[in-house]
Amino acid sequence: RGRDFLSFIIQTYNLTKIFNGKEVISNVNLKVEKGKIYGFLGPNGAGKTTVMKLITGLLKPTAGEIEMFGEKLTNTSYEIFKRLGLIIEYPIFYEKLTGRENLELHCKYMGFHNENAIDEVLKLVNLQGIEGKEVKDFSLGMKQRLGLARAIITKPELLILDEPINGLDPVGIKEFREIFKML
């Protein structure tokens, strides 16, 4: 473990999660290098989302350890999570607000102040021209685009995306791949 923190942004050690007496994640050991795109593959129900929820602090492990940015996650690791951008399952928004208003609100509670960031990120995810449209009127693909915009707007050091291309058409999937490579 000594020098690993220099090259790995995430490491798990024997990560285990039990729900209602059933072990759904069993001794997961994973290492993700800084600067890499890591695909987490497996069939439905294999526990991919559960592992992501454990890594992001949305769930607590039954056993095992998680290190992120070279630090062991504990019950008080809140500062580490400010360095993440994430989409876990389907992104949730304030439906009666516009996409811009949702992003403004996100930036406020993240303590991120950059006047140009919203325009830049909306352009990057190809959501220009949605100014007056409430999120409740967005298609699934538009919500995925807004979810990615929200995940990357604060320029996080680590992105964790759970099925980020759900609801996108082939053109959208290609655009997202290009965005991921660029990031």
Secondary structure, DSSP 8 states (H G I E B T S, - for coil): -TTGGGTEEEEEEEEEEEETTEEEEEEEEEEEETT--------TTSSHHHHHHHHTTSS--SEEEEEETTEE--TT-HHHHTTEEEE-SS----TTSBHHHHHHHHHHHHT---TTHHHHHHHHTT-TT-TT-BGGG--HHHHHHHHHHHHHTT--SEEEESSTTTT--HHHHHHHHHHHHH-
